[in-house]
Amino acid sequence: QLQLVESGGGLVQPGGSLRLSCAASGFTLDYYSIGWFRQAPGKEREGVSCISYSGRSTDYADSVKGRFTISRDNAKNTVYLHMNRLKPEDTAVYYCAADIVFPPWGLVGGTLQPSPSIDYWGKGTPVTVSS
């Protein structure tokens, strides 16, 4: 079965850190760019960070620049999102997605919307930032 599985979400206090993982099974991530997206209650899904298949190119939404770092370990078939200095507004369900195209999003109406060329989505992992 071809799938992406996210893990690492949870409850964290403001200012805290989490590391999310996106693991692929049934296929290799070597040829895919990977994007992290998030969706808060009542809001559209938006892009957070992405990394090219080689790992040489990365991009971030303005709201997370300087706080989040994306990385990948192709040997482990896994991509990571390191989230530091978390804020309550980071609360959302976080999804990873695999796309042949980089970046796997487009700017629409001021937000980073998922590209229609995305091949695989995970089911998401919830992140709650609250004291």
C-alpha positions in Angstrom: 0.0 0.0 0.0 1.4 3.4 -1.0 1.1 5.9 1.8 2.6 8.7 3.8 2.3 8.6 7.5 2.8 11.6 9.8 3.8 11.4 13.4 5.2 13.5 16.2 2.2 15.8 16.8 0.9 16.6 20.3 0.2 19.2 22.9 3.0 21.7 23.6 3.2 25.0 25.5 3.9 28.2 23.7 7.6 28.6 23.1 8.1 24.9 23.0 9.3 22.6 20.2 8.1 19.5 18.3 9.5 17.4 15.5 7.1 16.0 13.0 8.0 13.0 10.8 6.6 12.0 7.4 7.4 8.4 6.5 6.7 6.8 3.2 5.7 3.2 2.7 5.3 1.3 -0.5 7.3 3.8 -2.5 10.5 5.8 -2.4 10.6 9.5 -1.7 13.8 9.9 -3.6 12.1 11.5 -6.6 9.6 13.6 -4.8 9.5 17.0 -3.3 7.7 17.0 0.0 5.5 19.7 1.4 4.2 20.2 4.9 0.7 21.8 5.0 -1.5 22.6 7.9 -5.2 23.2 8.4 -6.7 24.9 11.4 -10.4 24.6 12.3 -12.5 26.7 9.9 -9.6 27.6 7.7 -8.2 26.4 4.4 -5.3 24.1 4.2 -2.1 26.1 3.7 1.5 25.5 2.9 4.1 25.6 5.7 7.4 24.3 4.3 8.7 22.2 1.4 11.9 20.5 0.3 13.1 19.4 -3.1 13.8 15.8 -3.9 17.5 16.4 -3.5 17.2 18.4 -0.3 19.1 21.3 -1.9 16.1 23.6 -2.1 13.7 24.5 0.7 11.0 27.1 1.2 8.9 28.4 4.0 5.7 30.3 4.6 6.5 33.8 6.0 4.6 32.9 9.2 7.2 30.1 10.1 10.4 31.5 8.7 13.2 31.4 11.3 11.2 29.0 13.6 10.6 25.9 11.4 13.2 23.8 9.6 12.6 21.1 7.1 15.0 18.2 6.4 15.0 14.8 4.8 16.8 11.5 5.2 16.3 9.6 2.0 18.0 6.5 3.4 15.2 6.4 6.0 12.5 7.4 3.4 11.5 10.2 5.9 11.1 13.9 5.9 11.1 16.0 9.1 9.7 19.3 10.2 11.4 20.8 13.2 9.2 23.3 14.8 10.6 25.7 17.4 9.2 28.7 19.3 5.7 27.5 18.7 2.8 29.9 19.0 -0.9 29.2 19.6 -1.6 30.2 16.0 0.5 27.2 14.9 -2.3 25.0 16.2 -3.6 22.8 13.3 -3.6 19.4 11.8 -0.3 19.0 9.9 -0.2 17.0 6.7 2.7 16.0 4.4 2.4 15.6 0.7 4.6 14.2 -2.1 4.8 15.9 -5.5 7.1 15.5 -8.5 6.9 19.3 -8.9 8.8 21.7 -6.6 7.4 23.7 -4.8 4.3 21.6 -4.3 2.2 24.7 -3.9 1.0 27.9 -5.5 0.3 31.3 -4.2 -3.4 32.0 -4.4 -5.1 34.9 -2.7 -2.1 35.4 -0.4 -1.9 31.9 0.8 0.1 28.9 -0.3 -2.4 26.4 -1.8 -1.6 22.8 -2.5 -0.6 22.0 -6.1 -3.1 19.9 -8.1 -0.1 17.7 -9.1 0.4 16.3 -5.6 0.4 12.5 -5.8 0.2 11.4 -2.2 -1.2 12.9 1.1 -0.8 11.6 4.6 -3.8 11.6 7.0 -2.3 14.3 9.3 -1.0 14.7 12.8 -2.6 17.2 15.2 -0.5 19.9 16.9 -1.9 22.0 19.7 0.0 24.9 21.2 -1.6 26.0 24.4 -0.7 26.7 28.0 
